[in-house]
């Protein structure tokens, strides 16, 4: 069991990580004059030197040759890099086109999509509360689709891509820094090639909008790496149930930014969809905490149970007085 000091530092790291993720729209909004694809490519290119610097500080290189001898794991990491690239690109595009609320909805419904993946792909069995939560999520999407006259594809695509990324990472079994480094190494060359193409065609904004703009683009790697590293520190200090609760901070911050900072519209149908999703998440949270509490109680009961007494020697040897 983690100590009080570890738990406190874990909470600080977790709050900071999810808070930074939730505030990322402010960062990408500063780059709205640059196309989402160029911002994405800059993020990928600058993430690699950031990852190399982190590995150098931590002196963690031994995993690299081991990984290179595992083609299956490399293939999974390549798939993870491709999926997270789609997720990053959609999110940056959502911010630069004033669709932050839709993006936040995607990350709100992500746990529901992950549960659905568990049922369909991993043959997991759901409890009644989990089935109800998934049903509420489906109803929320239906309400939004009817209200807008179209399916909220951006929210669904963000949720699907991030849930797929999580599913792949479940089978990769690398820690956060190592996985981030491997994925950015795979993203680097395609992204660099795209930036060279933009520069050759005169469409790059890296050197045309001033030093401040170039610095913002170059710091995209730090903006990607810092929350991930902080999250890695929180994950080893906090129980999974606490991490599960903290994950709602990021979309909640995004929702607040979309509503209060970017002043995106919230018609009644959007409120109805969000309220249904929040109800589903409250139900999931209650079910997770209730199940964890019951599990701890059962474990304590097992630990406190008296060991069975050994039978008397006479009973084993056929004592005539007990016949």
Protein Blocks (a to p, Z undefined) as FASTA:
>chain_A
ZZfklmmmmmmmmmmmmmmmmmmmmmmmmmmmpcfklmmmmmmmmmmmmmmmmmmmnopa
klmmmmmmmmklmmmmmmmmmmmmmmmmmmmmmmmnopmkmmmmmmmmmmmmmmmmmmmm
nopacdfklmmmmmmmmmmmmmmmmmnopacfklmmmmmmmmmmmmmmmmnopafklmmm
mmmmmmmmmmmmmmmmmmmnopafklmnojklmmmmmmmmmmmmmmmmmmmmmmmmpcfk
lmmmmmmmmmmmmmmmmmmmnopacdfklmmmmmmmmmmmmmmmmmmmmmmmmmmmmmmm
mmmpccdddddfklmnopaklZZ
